[in-house]
């Protein structure tokens, strides 16, 4: 039996309700992960936790060692992973403080190591990525939200951009034409690497601002911080109620 792992995003260096966290090893064949994997209790369940941007939120999206993070979680016993992600909302249903479980993504990142199979002497490996997120875990998240009385949007297209800067208004118009509902900076290659390792991975995205050009004026970091705080309690309710199928 595997364990549920939670990858914390912006605003989630730790999760309230996780008790007695114990840090594990901090080395992998791919270098150090963002932080040592912690084992702890969330409600009645043991979970693993890893802050994607490091303990002090010091690692920008394009510098995250995604391979080390996913490898470290698998080595710690993870079978199911929920990747939390602060995102911008593009289409009308995804305004600030909306929670979503994306079912598709489009990758606009560049220069990030996308695979574990890139050695000159290694075998070329292709994964099916038609459905980039684990359907059973997405359904488990939906049910956990329903049982907690938390509204959640069960379908969305996530556009993964390079960061760390926010997007231009023209870039957001392009994302919308491409069919993206949300825009974030950490969805890839995290999802693909999880698939290569045979891990059941889903994203729990929370909208912290309208994307560029969707409202008048500049995006304010204070607005983002305030909306993270507004989303936190509902996210923790969902995670506490989550019991992944097969974990």
Buried (B, 14 or more C-beta within 10 A) or exposed (E): EBBBBBBBBBBBBEBEEBEEBEEBEEEBEBEBBBBBBBBBEBBEBEBBBBBBBBBEBEBBBBEBBBBBBBBBBBBBBBBBBBBBBBBBBBBEEBBBBBBBBBBBBBBBBEEBEBBBEEEEEEEEEEEEEEEBBBEBBBBBBBBBBBEBEBEBBBEBBBBBBBBEEBBEEEBBBBBBEEEBBBBBBBBBBBBBBBBBBEBBBBBBBBBBBBBBBBEEEEBEEEBBBBBBEEBBEBBBBBBBBBBBEEB
